[in-house]
Amino acid sequence: MTEVCRLANAEVHPLDEGAIVQKNMSDTDRMKLNKASMLLDFEAGRPLEVEAILGTATRIARKHALPTPFLDTLYALLHLAAKPENP
């Protein structure tokens, strides 16, 4: 979330990084246990929305020369997971 807030700020959509991160952590702590939609898609063999979700964020980061090591790692790993296996 910290990296996402920095990207939003770079795109002139100001977000209070501290407040957003804390709110998301608090909200997550109160949620019942569930699976993320991309995990459900992966488990069901459906296409993953890697480009729409993480690809967009990584492209914005490059545009603004912002380091996003966590988003970059997730993007790379999920991009690999989304590719069909070679026979």
C-alpha positions as CSV (number, residue, x, y, z in Angstrom):
1,M,0.0,0.0,0.0
2,T,2.9,2.4,0.7
3,E,4.1,2.0,-2.9
4,V,0.6,2.4,-4.3
5,C,0.2,5.6,-2.3
6,R,3.4,7.0,-3.7
7,L,2.3,6.2,-7.2
8,A,-1.0,8.0,-6.6
9,N,0.8,11.0,-5.3
10,A,3.1,11.0,-8.3
11,E,0.0,11.0,-10.6
12,V,-1.4,14.0,-8.7
13,H,-4.0,12.0,-6.8
14,P,-2.9,12.9,-3.3
15,L,-3.3,10.2,-0.6
16,D,-2.2,10.4,3.0
17,E,0.2,7.4,3.0
18,G,0.2,6.9,6.7
19,A,-3.6,7.1,7.1
20,I,-4.3,4.9,4.1
21,V,-1.9,2.2,5.1
22,Q,-3.2,2.2,8.7
23,K,-6.8,2.1,7.6
24,N,-6.2,-0.8,5.3
25,M,-4.3,-2.8,7.9
26,S,-7.1,-2.1,10.5
27,D,-9.8,-3.1,8.0
28,T,-7.9,-6.3,7.1
29,D,-7.5,-7.2,10.7
30,R,-11.3,-7.0,11.2
31,M,-12.2,-9.0,8.1
32,K,-13.1,-12.7,8.2
33,L,-10.6,-15.0,6.5
34,N,-11.1,-15.0,2.8
35,K,-9.1,-15.5,-0.4
36,A,-8.1,-12.7,-2.8
37,S,-9.9,-12.7,-6.2
38,M,-6.7,-13.3,-8.1
39,L,-6.0,-16.4,-5.9
40,L,-9.5,-17.7,-6.6
41,D,-8.9,-17.2,-10.3
42,F,-5.5,-19.0,-10.1
43,E,-7.1,-21.9,-8.3
44,A,-9.9,-22.2,-10.8
45,G,-7.5,-22.0,-13.8
46,R,-8.9,-18.7,-14.9
47,P,-6.8,-15.9,-16.5
48,L,-5.2,-13.6,-13.9
49,E,-5.6,-9.8,-14.1
50,V,-1.8,-9.3,-13.7
51,E,-1.5,-6.6,-16.3
52,A,-4.6,-4.7,-15.2
53,I,-3.7,-4.7,-11.5
54,L,0.1,-4.8,-11.2
55,G,1.2,-4.0,-14.8
56,T,-0.4,-0.6,-14.6
57,A,1.2,0.2,-11.3
58,T,4.7,-0.9,-12.5
59,R,4.3,1.2,-15.7
60,I,3.3,4.3,-13.6
61,A,6.3,3.7,-11.4
62,R,8.7,3.6,-14.4
63,K,7.1,6.7,-15.8
64,H,8.0,8.6,-12.6
65,A,11.2,6.7,-11.9
66,L,9.9,5.5,-8.5
67,P,11.3,2.4,-7.0
68,T,8.5,-0.2,-6.3
69,P,10.4,-3.4,-5.2
70,F,7.4,-5.1,-3.7
71,L,5.0,-4.4,-6.6
72,D,7.8,-5.4,-9.1
73,T,8.4,-8.7,-7.3
74,L,4.6,-9.5,-7.2
75,Y,4.3,-8.5,-10.9
76,A,7.1,-10.8,-11.9
77,L,6.0,-13.8,-9.9
78,L,2.3,-13.5,-10.9
79,H,3.3,-12.9,-14.5
80,L,5.1,-16.2,-14.4
81,A,2.3,-18.0,-12.6
82,A,-0.2,-16.7,-15.2
83,K,1.6,-18.2,-18.2
84,P,0.5,-21.6,-19.3
85,E,3.0,-24.3,-18.8
86,N,5.0,-25.4,-21.9
87,P,4.5,-29.0,-22.9
